[in-house]
Amino acid sequence: MHEYPITEQIIKICEEHCRKAEAEKVTKVNLVIGDYSGYVGDSVQMYFDIISQGTLCEGALVNIEHIKPKLRCTQCGELFYKKPLSFDCPHCGGQGEPTEIGKEFYIESIEVE
Amino acid sequence: MHDIRKIDVMEGVLDENDHIAEHVREHMTEHGVLVVNEMGAPGVGKTTTLKNIIQHLDVKPYVIEGDIESDIDTQALNSLGISTYQINTYGACHLDSPMIEHMTHHIAFKEPGILFIENIGNLVCPAEFSIGEHVMMLISTVTEGSDKPYKYPLAFEKADIIILNKVDLIPYLDFDEDFFMKGVRALNKDVPVFKVSGKTGEGFQEVAQWLQEKANALNSGE
């Protein structure tokens, strides 16, 4: 549910960049969302279609690149995908630690016309 | 036919929230007030924890209570003589930095101390929004189960202090402390973990001392 105010923010940023480029409207928004960011892409899409009505983003496509979180093994340094209820490295059994991979939440680019 | 152009944006969606949070932190640092963002699921004893910590503090406590609705906790704390202010979010699942900025500009911080901000009872969303805290204090409990670090990793990763509450109930539960701590240490290898009981009051003096040292360090410019 917290995607609502966040989607308003996405539209605000896109409109700013659209105006700065002296374009008429935004046709596509390229978002990058890590699975650990806490934001659900489908919800962003749903709210976007509603909130963007009457804005420069109305009718724009939302393209979302999802990033799966990776941990780094403190023993062998390998980056790996976490298994449920475990932080252990699948290669050497060492303990994994969190990385920034999977926490992304940014607008990569927009397309305007 | 219009030309379609691609524009690089590379702007974080939370950048504005983080920017305002930084303002809040600076504002409170100038007042010598340590900001503690208290997080935890509903029913972990967030308000009880505040009452227990505050009675051991030698510095001035301030409290902002975040709730979806009602001011029950604020009334309870005010009746104990603790300066408490209420934010109701009416549905929103977390506090954000604009709400805290607005509130902190309306509170007279006449002396240095500690501002506790009790976030909405939720182990997910509050971890994602900085509100200008110096310290993220996570409350977990033995009744929630030992798998919480594995299920809600971000909250445990971001915590600066973890309080494990309701330890008086351990004899009646199957809480696996080793499994819990293994998860905590994987996510946050140096975070202090304090075992407390809101029922008996054990453990809170140590928590208060830890926070007080942080507040003193803030005021000595460290």
Contacts between the chains, C-beta under 8 A, distances in Angstrom:
chain1	res1	chain2	res2	distance
A	1	B	91	7.7
A	1	B	93	6.1
A	2	B	92	7.0
A	2	B	93	5.4
A	2	B	94	6.4
A	2	B	125	5.1
A	2	B	128	7.9
A	5	B	92	7.4
A	5	B	96	7.7
A	6	B	13	5.8
A	6	B	14	7.8
A	9	B	13	5.5
A	9	B	14	8.0
A	9	B	16	6.6
A	10	B	13	5.7
A	13	B	9	6.8
A	13	B	11	5.4
A	13	B	13	7.2
A	14	B	9	7.6
A	17	B	7	5.6
A	17	B	9	5.5
A	17	B	11	8.0
A	18	B	7	7.9
A	21	B	5	6.8
A	21	B	7	5.4
A	23	B	5	6.7
A	24	B	2	6.9
A	27	B	4	6.1
A	36	B	153	7.2
A	36	B	154	6.2
A	37	B	128	7.1
A	38	B	124	6.2
A	38	B	125	6.6
A	38	B	127	7.3
A	38	B	128	4.5
A	38	B	154	6.7
A	39	B	13	8.0
A	84	B	150	7.4
A	85	B	147	6.4
A	85	B	150	4.8
A	86	B	150	7.5
A	87	B	150	7.7
A	87	B	182	7.8
A	87	B	183	6.8
A	87	B	186	3.6
A	87	B	187	7.3
A	95	B	185	7.7
A	95	B	186	5.4
A	96	B	186	6.3
A	97	B	186	6.5
A	97	B	187	7.6
A	97	B	189	7.3
A	98	B	153	7.0
A	98	B	157	5.2
A	98	B	187	5.9
A	103	B	154	7.9
A	105	B	12	6.4
A	105	B	13	5.1
A	105	B	14	6.3
A	106	B	9	7.8
A	106	B	10	6.4
A	106	B	11	6.1
A	106	B	12	4.6
A	106	B	13	6.3
A	107	B	9	4.3
A	107	B	10	7.4
A	107	B	11	5.3
A	107	B	13	6.7
A	108	B	8	7.5
A	108	B	9	6.6
A	108	B	10	6.4
A	109	B	6	5.6
A	109	B	7	6.1
A	109	B	8	5.0
A	109	B	9	5.4
A	109	B	10	7.7
A	110	B	6	7.5
A	110	B	7	5.4
A	110	B	9	5.8
A	111	B	4	5.4
A	111	B	5	6.9
A	111	B	6	5.1
A	111	B	7	7.5
A	112	B	4	7.2
A	112	B	5	5.6
A	112	B	7	6.1
A	113	B	2	3.9
A	113	B	3	6.4
A	113	B	4	4.8
A	113	B	5	7.1
